[in-house]
């Protein structure tokens, strides 16, 4: 049967009219993912002052960091997150650790590990198409448990991220299984951190396994972290296997809420590490909270055999052993940190939604031989108003006399900062 001109024209119009509808059906998930895209905005303005023996000059670091990006909606169970880091020094009278003359040239000042940096912070694909499972591929942030062994070092202006494949499964009720393969660690020192031990990147093959089961009284976690670094001289000496257990929970007793944490671990040399050692770790903490006040005490012990201290190279180090950051590398004879905390929290004060105050006192000594390392007082005041958080923070480390180790020198630090997160 032959079609006349009118019939042919009608067919053409029908095909052309139907095409956009078909395309729209194909593009529907993509369009929806784009429409659900949300911006990521994290801006921090900070002033940090460091007074440290034996430096003649204080460090004065005024810095502005903007972390900007986006996260799409899901298409076929997969979303994309991309984020850049822009760290600009406003007052650079400090040692940024880069040892790059145009950007630093300030080794006469104490260290403030916030180098100038403009780089990709995160770029990751997240897939949730498998029931109960989240798969993350790419440059990402990883924080495990309390970040004692694996964390993003979020206190610093440049955070630590990981080029990794991570799989988290929650298919069994109350059980979380978290496994990760890492082939590069992007550290806080920025692209110019090339002088040991301040490497910009750590390359190697790292495997993280963490399994946690939640009971009514708390969560019990077993972990095994296999870290193998290629960089020499220092990072390769931190190639380690760390395995252990952690228990954390809370309990309401009348008007008091008790929060408790206990952890044990053992660490041994791994893969290409030329050293031979085996060091222990343990920690215990108990905090009581009533109404707006809290009080707590704890101990954390990292072993040392006189040659090598317990290594926590990928931890969020600022959270532990005092805010003055005097023991970022565990001394060869280890360290025992005994500490006490006080806290207060108030809500709806003036224009602040919350106001908090924290005080922590630390007493340090070596785990081996019991040598006095000194003490530290930490204070923090923080207020939140909508997306803004203001922080005043102070740390004073007093070294023992005589100073038993080179790093343990008198140090006072003061911070004033404003965060905006949207």
DONUZA-654121 format. One record per residue (C-alpha): residue in one letter; chain; x, y, z. Coordinates in steps of 0.2 Angstrom, whole numbers, plus 5000, padded with zeros to 4 digits. Example, Ala and Ser with C-alpha at 12.3 -4.5 7.8 and 13.67 -1.06 7.14 Angstrom:
resn: a	chain: A	xx: 5062	yy: 4978	zz: 5039
resn: s	chain: A	xx: 5068	yy: 4995	zz: 5036
END
This chain:
resn: x	chain: A	xx: 5000	yy: 5000	zz: 5000
resn: x	chain: A	xx: 5007	yy: 5017	zz: 4995
resn: x	chain: A	xx: 5006	yy: 5032	zz: 5006
resn: x	chain: A	xx: 5001	yy: 5049	zz: 4999
resn: x	chain: A	xx: 5010	yy: 5065	zz: 5003
resn: x	chain: A	xx: 4998	yy: 5069	zz: 5017
resn: x	chain: A	xx: 5001	yy: 5052	zz: 5025
resn: x	chain: A	xx: 5020	yy: 5053	zz: 5024
resn: x	chain: A	xx: 5019	yy: 5071	zz: 5032
resn: x	chain: A	xx: 5008	yy: 5064	zz: 5046
resn: x	chain: A	xx: 5021	yy: 5050	zz: 5049
resn: x	chain: A	xx: 5035	yy: 5062	zz: 5050
resn: x	chain: A	xx: 5026	yy: 5073	zz: 5062
resn: x	chain: A	xx: 5022	yy: 5058	zz: 5073
resn: x	chain: A	xx: 5040	yy: 5052	zz: 5074
resn: x	chain: A	xx: 5047	yy: 5070	zz: 5077
resn: x	chain: A	xx: 5034	yy: 5072	zz: 5091
resn: x	chain: A	xx: 5037	yy: 5056	zz: 5099
resn: x	chain: A	xx: 5056	yy: 5058	zz: 5099
resn: x	chain: A	xx: 5057	yy: 5071	zz: 5113
resn: x	chain: A	xx: 5045	yy: 5060	zz: 5124
resn: x	chain: A	xx: 5057	yy: 5045	zz: 5122
resn: x	chain: A	xx: 5072	yy: 5055	zz: 5125
resn: x	chain: A	xx: 5064	yy: 5063	zz: 5141
resn: x	chain: A	xx: 5060	yy: 5045	zz: 5147
resn: x	chain: A	xx: 5079	yy: 5040	zz: 5144
resn: x	chain: A	xx: 5085	yy: 5057	zz: 5152
resn: x	chain: A	xx: 5073	yy: 5056	zz: 5166
resn: x	chain: A	xx: 5084	yy: 5049	zz: 5180
resn: x	chain: A	xx: 5098	yy: 5060	zz: 5174
resn: x	chain: A	xx: 5087	yy: 5076	zz: 5175
resn: x	chain: A	xx: 5081	yy: 5070	zz: 5192
resn: x	chain: A	xx: 5099	yy: 5068	zz: 5199
resn: x	chain: A	xx: 5103	yy: 5085	zz: 5193
resn: x	chain: A	xx: 5088	yy: 5093	zz: 5201
resn: x	chain: A	xx: 5092	yy: 5085	zz: 5217
resn: x	chain: A	xx: 5110	yy: 5091	zz: 5217
resn: x	chain: A	xx: 5115	yy: 5101	zz: 5233
resn: x	chain: A	xx: 5129	yy: 5113	zz: 5236
resn: x	chain: A	xx: 5143	yy: 5109	zz: 5248
resn: x	chain: A	xx: 5149	yy: 5125	zz: 5257
resn: x	chain: A	xx: 5161	yy: 5124	zz: 5272
resn: x	chain: A	xx: 5171	yy: 5140	zz: 5276
resn: x	chain: A	xx: 5182	yy: 5143	zz: 5290
resn: x	chain: A	xx: 5191	yy: 5159	zz: 5296
resn: x	chain: A	xx: 5205	yy: 5156	zz: 5309
resn: x	chain: A	xx: 5218	yy: 5165	zz: 5319
resn: x	chain: A	xx: 5231	yy: 5154	zz: 5328
resn: x	chain: A	xx: 5245	yy: 5160	zz: 5339
resn: x	chain: A	xx: 5259	yy: 5148	zz: 5345
resn: x	chain: A	xx: 5272	yy: 5153	zz: 5358
resn: x	chain: A	xx: 5285	yy: 5139	zz: 5360
resn: x	chain: A	xx: 5302	yy: 5137	zz: 5368
resn: x	chain: A	xx: 5315	yy: 5140	zz: 5361
resn: x	chain: A	xx: 5308	yy: 5151	zz: 5347
resn: x	chain: A	xx: 5311	yy: 5169	zz: 5349
resn: x	chain: A	xx: 5296	yy: 5174	zz: 5338
resn: x	chain: A	xx: 5278	yy: 5168	zz: 5341
resn: x	chain: A	xx: 5269	yy: 5161	zz: 5326
resn: x	chain: A	xx: 5254	yy: 5171	zz: 5320
resn: x	chain: A	xx: 5243	yy: 5162	zz: 5307
resn: x	chain: A	xx: 5228	yy: 5170	zz: 5300
resn: x	chain: A	xx: 5220	yy: 5159	zz: 5287
resn: x	chain: A	xx: 5204	yy: 5157	zz: 5277
resn: x	chain: A	xx: 5199	yy: 5141	zz: 5270
resn: x	chain: A	xx: 5184	yy: 5138	zz: 5258
resn: x	chain: A	xx: 5179	yy: 5120	zz: 5255
resn: x	chain: A	xx: 5166	yy: 5121	zz: 5240
resn: x	chain: A	xx: 5158	yy: 5107	zz: 5230
resn: x	chain: A	xx: 5142	yy: 5098	zz: 5226
resn: x	chain: A	xx: 5133	yy: 5081	zz: 5228
resn: x	chain: A	xx: 5121	yy: 5075	zz: 5215
resn: x	chain: A	xx: 5105	yy: 5065	zz: 5218
resn: x	chain: A	xx: 5106	yy: 5047	zz: 5214
resn: x	chain: A	xx: 5105	yy: 5040	zz: 5196
resn: x	chain: A	xx: 5103	yy: 5021	zz: 5195
resn: x	chain: A	xx: 5108	yy: 5020	zz: 5214
resn: x	chain: A	xx: 5124	yy: 5031	zz: 5211
resn: x	chain: A	xx: 5128	yy: 5049	zz: 5216
resn: x	chain: A	xx: 5143	yy: 5060	zz: 5213
resn: x	chain: A	xx: 5152	yy: 5071	zz: 5225
resn: x	chain: A	xx: 5165	yy: 5083	zz: 5220
resn: x	chain: A	xx: 5174	yy: 5096	zz: 5231
resn: x	chain: A	xx: 5189	yy: 5108	zz: 5231
resn: x	chain: A	xx: 5199	yy: 5115	zz: 5245
resn: x	chain: A	xx: 5205	yy: 5133	zz: 5244
resn: x	chain: A	xx: 5217	yy: 5138	zz: 5259
resn: x	chain: A	xx: 5223	yy: 5156	zz: 5259
resn: x	chain: A	xx: 5235	yy: 5163	zz: 5272
resn: x	chain: A	xx: 5231	yy: 5181	zz: 5277
resn: x	chain: A	xx: 5245	yy: 5182	zz: 5289
resn: x	chain: A	xx: 5259	yy: 5170	zz: 5286
resn: x	chain: A	xx: 5271	yy: 5173	zz: 5300
resn: x	chain: A	xx: 5272	yy: 5154	zz: 5304
resn: x	chain: A	xx: 5280	yy: 5139	zz: 5298
resn: x	chain: A	xx: 5268	yy: 5130	zz: 5287
resn: x	chain: A	xx: 5279	yy: 5114	zz: 5286
resn: x	chain: A	xx: 5280	yy: 5115	zz: 5267
resn: x	chain: A	xx: 5298	yy: 5122	zz: 5266
resn: x	chain: A	xx: 5294	yy: 5129	zz: 5250
resn: x	chain: A	xx: 5302	yy: 5147	zz: 5250
resn: x	chain: A	xx: 5290	yy: 5157	zz: 5240
resn: x	chain: A	xx: 5275	yy: 5150	zz: 5251
resn: x	chain: A	xx: 5284	yy: 5148	zz: 5268
resn: x	chain: A	xx: 5302	yy: 5155	zz: 5271
resn: x	chain: A	xx: 5297	yy: 5156	zz: 5289
resn: x	chain: A	xx: 5306	yy: 5142	zz: 5298
resn: x	chain: A	xx: 5311	yy: 5154	zz: 5312
resn: x	chain: A	xx: 5293	yy: 5153	zz: 5318
resn: x	chain: A	xx: 5284	yy: 5138	zz: 5327
resn: x	chain: A	xx: 5274	yy: 5126	zz: 5316
resn: x	chain: A	xx: 5256	yy: 5129	zz: 5311
resn: x	chain: A	xx: 5252	yy: 5115	zz: 5299
resn: x	chain: A	xx: 5241	yy: 5125	zz: 5288
resn: x	chain: A	xx: 5250	yy: 5127	zz: 5271
resn: x	chain: A	xx: 5243	yy: 5137	zz: 5257
resn: x	chain: A	xx: 5233	yy: 5125	zz: 5246
resn: x	chain: A	xx: 5221	yy: 5125	zz: 5231
resn: x	chain: A	xx: 5217	yy: 5107	zz: 5226
resn: x	chain: A	xx: 5204	yy: 5094	zz: 5224
resn: x	chain: A	xx: 5198	yy: 5088	zz: 5241
resn: x	chain: A	xx: 5186	yy: 5075	zz: 5237
resn: x	chain: A	xx: 5179	yy: 5066	zz: 5221
resn: x	chain: A	xx: 5169	yy: 5051	zz: 5224
resn: x	chain: A	xx: 5155	yy: 5040	zz: 5217
resn: x	chain: A	xx: 5143	yy: 5032	zz: 5230
resn: x	chain: A	xx: 5133	yy: 5017	zz: 5225
resn: x	chain: A	xx: 5118	yy: 5010	zz: 5236
resn: x	chain: A	xx: 5110	yy: 4998	zz: 5223
resn: x	chain: A	xx: 5115	yy: 4983	zz: 5233
resn: x	chain: A	xx: 5103	yy: 4981	zz: 5248
resn: x	chain: A	xx: 5111	yy: 4986	zz: 5264
resn: x	chain: A	xx: 5127	yy: 4991	zz: 5256
resn: x	chain: A	xx: 5136	yy: 5007	zz: 5252
resn: x	chain: A	xx: 5151	yy: 5007	zz: 5240
resn: x	chain: A	xx: 5161	yy: 5022	zz: 5239
resn: x	chain: A	xx: 5175	yy: 5024	zz: 5226
resn: x	chain: A	xx: 5187	yy: 5039	zz: 5224
resn: x	chain: A	xx: 5195	yy: 5052	zz: 5235
resn: x	chain: A	xx: 5185	yy: 5052	zz: 5251
resn: x	chain: A	xx: 5184	yy: 5056	zz: 5269
resn: x	chain: A	xx: 5186	yy: 5041	zz: 5281
resn: x	chain: A	xx: 5183	yy: 5042	zz: 5300
resn: x	chain: A	xx: 5183	yy: 5025	zz: 5309
resn: x	chain: A	xx: 5176	yy: 5024	zz: 5327
resn: x	chain: A	xx: 5184	yy: 5038	zz: 5337
resn: x	chain: A	xx: 5197	yy: 5042	zz: 5324
resn: x	chain: A	xx: 5211	yy: 5036	zz: 5335
resn: x	chain: A	xx: 5218	yy: 5025	zz: 5321
resn: x	chain: A	xx: 5210	yy: 5031	zz: 5305
resn: x	chain: A	xx: 5203	yy: 5049	zz: 5303
resn: x	chain: A	xx: 5202	yy: 5065	zz: 5292
resn: x	chain: A	xx: 5212	yy: 5077	zz: 5304
resn: x	chain: A	xx: 5197	yy: 5089	zz: 5302
resn: x	chain: A	xx: 5204	yy: 5102	zz: 5314
resn: x	chain: A	xx: 5217	yy: 5107	zz: 5302
resn: x	chain: A	xx: 5213	yy: 5118	zz: 5287
resn: x	chain: A	xx: 5218	yy: 5105	zz: 5275
resn: x	chain: A	xx: 5209	yy: 5088	zz: 5279
resn: x	chain: A	xx: 5216	yy: 5071	zz: 5276
resn: x	chain: A	xx: 5208	yy: 5061	zz: 5263
resn: x	chain: A	xx: 5210	yy: 5044	zz: 5255
resn: x	chain: A	xx: 5210	yy: 5037	zz: 5237
resn: x	chain: A	xx: 5201	yy: 5022	zz: 5241
resn: x	chain: A	xx: 5187	yy: 5009	zz: 5238
resn: x	chain: A	xx: 5176	yy: 5007	zz: 5253
resn: x	chain: A	xx: 5162	yy: 4995	zz: 5256
resn: x	chain: A	xx: 5150	yy: 4996	zz: 5271
resn: x	chain: A	xx: 5137	yy: 4983	zz: 5274
resn: x	chain: A	xx: 5123	yy: 4984	zz: 5286
resn: x	chain: A	xx: 5113	yy: 4969	zz: 5279
resn: x	chain: A	xx: 5112	yy: 4960	zz: 5296
resn: x	chain: A	xx: 5102	yy: 4969	zz: 5310
resn: x	chain: A	xx: 5114	yy: 4977	zz: 5322
resn: x	chain: A	xx: 5130	yy: 4972	zz: 5313
resn: x	chain: A	xx: 5141	yy: 4984	zz: 5302
resn: x	chain: A	xx: 5155	yy: 4977	zz: 5292
resn: x	chain: A	xx: 5167	yy: 4991	zz: 5285
resn: x	chain: A	xx: 5181	yy: 4986	zz: 5273
resn: x	chain: A	xx: 5192	yy: 4998	zz: 5263
resn: x	chain: A	xx: 5207	yy: 4997	zz: 5251
resn: x	chain: A	xx: 5218	yy: 5013	zz: 5250
resn: x	chain: A	xx: 5232	yy: 5016	zz: 5237
resn: x	chain: A	xx: 5235	yy: 5034	zz: 5242
resn: x	chain: A	xx: 5233	yy: 5045	zz: 5257
resn: x	chain: A	xx: 5232	yy: 5064	zz: 5254
resn: x	chain: A	xx: 5239	yy: 5072	zz: 5270
resn: x	chain: A	xx: 5236	yy: 5089	zz: 5278
resn: x	chain: A	xx: 5253	yy: 5096	zz: 5272
resn: x	chain: A	xx: 5247	yy: 5101	zz: 5254
resn: x	chain: A	xx: 5255	yy: 5097	zz: 5238
resn: x	chain: A	xx: 5272	yy: 5105	zz: 5244
resn: x	chain: A	xx: 5274	yy: 5094	zz: 5259
resn: x	chain: A	xx: 5290	yy: 5085	zz: 5253
resn: x	chain: A	xx: 5301	yy: 5086	zz: 5268
resn: x	chain: A	xx: 5300	yy: 5071	zz: 5279
resn: x	chain: A	xx: 5290	yy: 5067	zz: 5289
resn: x	chain: A	xx: 5278	yy: 5080	zz: 5281
resn: x	chain: A	xx: 5275	yy: 5071	zz: 5265
resn: x	chain: A	xx: 5260	yy: 5077	zz: 5254
resn: x	chain: A	xx: 5255	yy: 5060	zz: 5250
resn: x	chain: A	xx: 5258	yy: 5042	zz: 5256
resn: x	chain: A	xx: 5258	yy: 5028	zz: 5243
resn: x	chain: A	xx: 5256	yy: 5010	zz: 5246
resn: x	chain: A	xx: 5243	yy: 4996	zz: 5249
resn: x	chain: A	xx: 5232	yy: 4999	zz: 5264
resn: x	chain: A	xx: 5218	yy: 4987	zz: 5270
resn: x	chain: A	xx: 5206	yy: 4992	zz: 5283
resn: x	chain: A	xx: 5193	yy: 4980	zz: 5291
resn: x	chain: A	xx: 5181	yy: 4985	zz: 5305
resn: x	chain: A	xx: 5166	yy: 4976	zz: 5311
resn: x	chain: A	xx: 5154	yy: 4982	zz: 5324
resn: x	chain: A	xx: 5139	yy: 4974	zz: 5333
resn: x	chain: A	xx: 5127	yy: 4984	zz: 5343
resn: x	chain: A	xx: 5121	yy: 4977	zz: 5360
resn: x	chain: A	xx: 5108	yy: 4986	zz: 5371
resn: x	chain: A	xx: 5123	yy: 4991	zz: 5382
resn: x	chain: A	xx: 5134	yy: 4997	zz: 5368
resn: x	chain: A	xx: 5144	yy: 4993	zz: 5353
resn: x	chain: A	xx: 5158	yy: 4980	zz: 5352
resn: x	chain: A	xx: 5170	yy: 4983	zz: 5338
resn: x	chain: A	xx: 5184	yy: 4972	zz: 5331
resn: x	chain: A	xx: 5197	yy: 4979	zz: 5319
resn: x	chain: A	xx: 5212	yy: 4975	zz: 5309
resn: x	chain: A	xx: 5222	yy: 4989	zz: 5299
resn: x	chain: A	xx: 5236	yy: 4984	zz: 5288
resn: x	chain: A	xx: 5246	yy: 4999	zz: 5282
resn: x	chain: A	xx: 5261	yy: 4998	zz: 5270
resn: x	chain: A	xx: 5269	yy: 5014	zz: 5265
resn: x	chain: A	xx: 5283	yy: 5016	zz: 5251
resn: x	chain: A	xx: 5290	yy: 5033	zz: 5256
resn: x	chain: A	xx: 5306	yy: 5034	zz: 5265
resn: x	chain: A	xx: 5314	yy: 5037	zz: 5278
resn: x	chain: A	xx: 5300	yy: 5039	zz: 5291
resn: x	chain: A	xx: 5283	yy: 5033	zz: 5283
resn: x	chain: A	xx: 5290	yy: 5016	zz: 5279
resn: x	chain: A	xx: 5294	yy: 5014	zz: 5297
resn: x	chain: A	xx: 5276	yy: 5016	zz: 5301
resn: x	chain: A	xx: 5271	yy: 5001	zz: 5290
resn: x	chain: A	xx: 5261	yy: 4992	zz: 5303
resn: x	chain: A	xx: 5248	yy: 4979	zz: 5307
resn: x	chain: A	xx: 5236	yy: 4985	zz: 5321
resn: x	chain: A	xx: 5222	yy: 4974	zz: 5327
resn: x	chain: A	xx: 5211	yy: 4975	zz: 5342
resn: x	chain: A	xx: 5194	yy: 4978	zz: 5350
resn: x	chain: A	xx: 5184	yy: 4992	zz: 5356
resn: x	chain: A	xx: 5168	yy: 4994	zz: 5367
resn: x	chain: A	xx: 5158	yy: 5010	zz: 5368
resn: x	chain: A	xx: 5141	yy: 5014	zz: 5375
resn: x	chain: A	xx: 5130	yy: 5023	zz: 5388
resn: x	chain: A	xx: 5118	yy: 5020	zz: 5401
resn: x	chain: A	xx: 5105	yy: 5031	zz: 5410
resn: x	chain: A	xx: 5105	yy: 5029	zz: 5429
resn: x	chain: A	xx: 5092	yy: 5040	zz: 5437
resn: x	chain: A	xx: 5096	yy: 5058	zz: 5431
resn: x	chain: A	xx: 5114	yy: 5053	zz: 5427
resn: x	chain: A	xx: 5120	yy: 5047	zz: 5410
resn: x	chain: A	xx: 5136	yy: 5037	zz: 5410
resn: x	chain: A	xx: 5146	yy: 5036	zz: 5394
resn: x	chain: A	xx: 5160	yy: 5023	zz: 5394
resn: x	chain: A	xx: 5174	yy: 5018	zz: 5381
resn: x	chain: A	xx: 5187	yy: 5004	zz: 5382
resn: x	chain: A	xx: 5199	yy: 4999	zz: 5369
resn: x	chain: A	xx: 5214	yy: 4987	zz: 5367
resn: x	chain: A	xx: 5226	yy: 4985	zz: 5352
resn: x	chain: A	xx: 5242	yy: 4977	zz: 5347
resn: x	chain: A	xx: 5254	yy: 4983	zz: 5334
resn: x	chain: A	xx: 5268	yy: 4975	zz: 5324
resn: x	chain: A	xx: 5279	yy: 4979	zz: 5310
resn: x	chain: A	xx: 5271	yy: 4975	zz: 5293
resn: x	chain: A	xx: 5277	yy: 4972	zz: 5275
resn: x	chain: A	xx: 5292	yy: 4982	zz: 5270
resn: x	chain: A	xx: 5296	yy: 4989	zz: 5288
resn: x	chain: A	xx: 5314	yy: 4985	zz: 5292
resn: x	chain: A	xx: 5311	yy: 4986	zz: 5311
resn: x	chain: A	xx: 5305	yy: 4972	zz: 5322
resn: x	chain: A	xx: 5293	yy: 4977	zz: 5336
resn: x	chain: A	xx: 5277	yy: 4973	zz: 5345
resn: x	chain: A	xx: 5269	yy: 4987	zz: 5355
resn: x	chain: A	xx: 5252	yy: 4987	zz: 5365
resn: x	chain: A	xx: 5238	yy: 5000	zz: 5366
resn: x	chain: A	xx: 5224	yy: 5002	zz: 5378
resn: x	chain: A	xx: 5212	yy: 5016	zz: 5383
resn: x	chain: A	xx: 5197	yy: 5018	zz: 5395
resn: x	chain: A	xx: 5186	yy: 5033	zz: 5399
resn: x	chain: A	xx: 5171	yy: 5036	zz: 5409
resn: x	chain: A	xx: 5160	yy: 5052	zz: 5408
resn: x	chain: A	xx: 5145	yy: 5056	zz: 5419
resn: x	chain: A	xx: 5132	yy: 5069	zz: 5412
resn: x	chain: A	xx: 5118	yy: 5077	zz: 5423
resn: x	chain: A	xx: 5107	yy: 5091	zz: 5416
resn: x	chain: A	xx: 5120	yy: 5103	zz: 5408
resn: x	chain: A	xx: 5136	yy: 5097	zz: 5416
resn: x	chain: A	xx: 5148	yy: 5083	zz: 5413
resn: x	chain: A	xx: 5163	yy: 5076	zz: 5422
resn: x	chain: A	xx: 5175	yy: 5063	zz: 5416
resn: x	chain: A	xx: 5191	yy: 5054	zz: 5417
resn: x	chain: A	xx: 5202	yy: 5042	zz: 5407
resn: x	chain: A	xx: 5218	yy: 5035	zz: 5403
resn: x	chain: A	xx: 5226	yy: 5031	zz: 5386
resn: x	chain: A	xx: 5243	yy: 5021	zz: 5384
resn: x	chain: A	xx: 5253	yy: 5019	zz: 5368
resn: x	chain: A	xx: 5267	yy: 5007	zz: 5371
resn: x	chain: A	xx: 5286	yy: 5009	zz: 5366
resn: x	chain: A	xx: 5300	yy: 4997	zz: 5366
resn: x	chain: A	xx: 5314	yy: 5010	zz: 5367
resn: x	chain: A	xx: 5316	yy: 5009	zz: 5348
resn: x	chain: A	xx: 5299	yy: 5012	zz: 5341
resn: x	chain: A	xx: 5283	yy: 5019	zz: 5348
resn: x	chain: A	xx: 5265	yy: 5014	zz: 5344
resn: x	chain: A	xx: 5262	yy: 5022	zz: 5327
resn: x	chain: A	xx: 5245	yy: 5031	zz: 5323
resn: x	chain: A	xx: 5250	yy: 5040	zz: 5307
resn: x	chain: A	xx: 5233	yy: 5040	zz: 5299
resn: x	chain: A	xx: 5224	yy: 5046	zz: 5315
resn: x	chain: A	xx: 5215	yy: 5062	zz: 5319
resn: x	chain: A	xx: 5229	yy: 5066	zz: 5330
resn: x	chain: A	xx: 5223	yy: 5083	zz: 5337
resn: x	chain: A	xx: 5209	yy: 5074	zz: 5347
resn: x	chain: A	xx: 5221	yy: 5065	zz: 5358
resn: x	chain: A	xx: 5235	yy: 5068	zz: 5370
resn: x	chain: A	xx: 5231	yy: 5087	zz: 5371
resn: x	chain: A	xx: 5227	yy: 5101	zz: 5359
resn: x	chain: A	xx: 5245	yy: 5108	zz: 5360
resn: x	chain: A	xx: 5250	yy: 5093	zz: 5348
resn: x	chain: A	xx: 5266	yy: 5089	zz: 5357
resn: x	chain: A	xx: 5265	yy: 5070	zz: 5354
resn: x	chain: A	xx: 5259	yy: 5068	zz: 5336
resn: x	chain: A	xx: 5273	yy: 5055	zz: 5335
resn: x	chain: A	xx: 5273	yy: 5043	zz: 5349
resn: x	chain: A	xx: 5290	yy: 5043	zz: 5359
resn: x	chain: A	xx: 5301	yy: 5028	zz: 5357
resn: x	chain: A	xx: 5297	yy: 5024	zz: 5376
resn: x	chain: A	xx: 5278	yy: 5026	zz: 5373
resn: x	chain: A	xx: 5267	yy: 5037	zz: 5382
resn: x	chain: A	xx: 5253	yy: 5036	zz: 5396
resn: x	chain: A	xx: 5241	yy: 5050	zz: 5396
resn: x	chain: A	xx: 5230	yy: 5052	zz: 5411
resn: x	chain: A	xx: 5216	yy: 5065	zz: 5409
resn: x	chain: A	xx: 5201	yy: 5073	zz: 5417
resn: x	chain: A	xx: 5187	yy: 5083	zz: 5409
resn: x	chain: A	xx: 5174	yy: 5096	zz: 5414
resn: x	chain: A	xx: 5160	yy: 5102	zz: 5403
resn: x	chain: A	xx: 5145	yy: 5113	zz: 5403
resn: x	chain: A	xx: 5131	yy: 5116	zz: 5390
resn: x	chain: A	xx: 5118	yy: 5129	zz: 5389
resn: x	chain: A	xx: 5104	yy: 5132	zz: 5376
resn: x	chain: A	xx: 5096	yy: 5148	zz: 5369
resn: x	chain: A	xx: 5107	yy: 5160	zz: 5378
resn: x	chain: A	xx: 5106	yy: 5178	zz: 5370
resn: x	chain: A	xx: 5106	yy: 5174	zz: 5351
resn: x	chain: A	xx: 5116	yy: 5158	zz: 5353
resn: x	chain: A	xx: 5106	yy: 5142	zz: 5351
resn: x	chain: A	xx: 5120	yy: 5133	zz: 5361
resn: x	chain: A	xx: 5134	yy: 5138	zz: 5371
resn: x	chain: A	xx: 5147	yy: 5126	zz: 5378
resn: x	chain: A	xx: 5163	yy: 5126	zz: 5389
resn: x	chain: A	xx: 5176	yy: 5112	zz: 5390
resn: x	chain: A	xx: 5191	yy: 5110	zz: 5401
resn: x	chain: A	xx: 5204	yy: 5096	zz: 5400
resn: x	chain: A	xx: 5219	yy: 5092	zz: 5411
resn: x	chain: A	xx: 5232	yy: 5080	zz: 5405
resn: x	chain: A	xx: 5247	yy: 5072	zz: 5414
resn: x	chain: A	xx: 5260	yy: 5063	zz: 5404
resn: x	chain: A	xx: 5273	yy: 5050	zz: 5407
resn: x	chain: A	xx: 5282	yy: 5037	zz: 5396
resn: x	chain: A	xx: 5274	yy: 5020	zz: 5396
resn: x	chain: A	xx: 5291	yy: 5012	zz: 5397
resn: x	chain: A	xx: 5302	yy: 5017	zz: 5412
resn: x	chain: A	xx: 5289	yy: 5030	zz: 5419
resn: x	chain: A	xx: 5298	yy: 5046	zz: 5414
resn: x	chain: A	xx: 5288	yy: 5062	zz: 5417
resn: x	chain: A	xx: 5284	yy: 5071	zz: 5401
resn: x	chain: A	xx: 5274	yy: 5086	zz: 5409
resn: x	chain: A	xx: 5256	yy: 5091	zz: 5409
resn: x	chain: A	xx: 5244	yy: 5101	zz: 5399
resn: x	chain: A	xx: 5228	yy: 5112	zz: 5402
resn: x	chain: A	xx: 5216	yy: 5114	zz: 5387
resn: x	chain: A	xx: 5201	yy: 5126	zz: 5387
resn: x	chain: A	xx: 5187	yy: 5128	zz: 5374
resn: x	chain: A	xx: 5172	yy: 5140	zz: 5373
resn: x	chain: A	xx: 5160	yy: 5137	zz: 5358
resn: x	chain: A	xx: 5144	yy: 5145	zz: 5352
resn: x	chain: A	xx: 5132	yy: 5140	zz: 5338
resn: x	chain: A	xx: 5120	yy: 5151	zz: 5329
resn: x	chain: A	xx: 5112	yy: 5144	zz: 5314
resn: x	chain: A	xx: 5125	yy: 5139	zz: 5301
resn: x	chain: A	xx: 5139	yy: 5148	zz: 5311
resn: x	chain: A	xx: 5150	yy: 5141	zz: 5325
resn: x	chain: A	xx: 5162	yy: 5152	zz: 5334
resn: x	chain: A	xx: 5176	yy: 5144	zz: 5344
resn: x	chain: A	xx: 5189	yy: 5151	zz: 5357
resn: x	chain: A	xx: 5202	yy: 5138	zz: 5361
resn: x	chain: A	xx: 5218	yy: 5138	zz: 5372
resn: x	chain: A	xx: 5231	yy: 5125	zz: 5376
resn: x	chain: A	xx: 5246	yy: 5126	zz: 5388
resn: x	chain: A	xx: 5259	yy: 5112	zz: 5388
resn: x	chain: A	xx: 5271	yy: 5113	zz: 5402
resn: x	chain: A	xx: 5286	yy: 5102	zz: 5400
resn: x	chain: A	xx: 5294	yy: 5092	zz: 5414
resn: x	chain: A	xx: 5311	yy: 5099	zz: 5420
resn: x	chain: A	xx: 5323	yy: 5093	zz: 5414
resn: x	chain: A	xx: 5315	yy: 5090	zz: 5397
resn: x	chain: A	xx: 5316	yy: 5071	zz: 5394
resn: x	chain: A	xx: 5313	yy: 5072	zz: 5375
resn: x	chain: A	xx: 5317	yy: 5085	zz: 5362
resn: x	chain: A	xx: 5299	yy: 5088	zz: 5356
resn: x	chain: A	xx: 5292	yy: 5091	zz: 5374
resn: x	chain: A	xx: 5296	yy: 5109	zz: 5375
resn: x	chain: A	xx: 5285	yy: 5122	zz: 5383
resn: x	chain: A	xx: 5271	yy: 5128	zz: 5371
resn: x	chain: A	xx: 5255	yy: 5139	zz: 5372
resn: x	chain: A	xx: 5242	yy: 5140	zz: 5358
resn: x	chain: A	xx: 5227	yy: 5151	zz: 5356
resn: x	chain: A	xx: 5214	yy: 5149	zz: 5342
resn: x	chain: A	xx: 5199	yy: 5160	zz: 5337
resn: x	chain: A	xx: 5189	yy: 5154	zz: 5323
resn: x	chain: A	xx: 5172	yy: 5155	zz: 5314
resn: x	chain: A	xx: 5165	yy: 5141	zz: 5304
resn: x	chain: A	xx: 5151	yy: 5142	zz: 5292
resn: x	chain: A	xx: 5143	yy: 5126	zz: 5285
resn: x	chain: A	xx: 5129	yy: 5125	zz: 5273
END
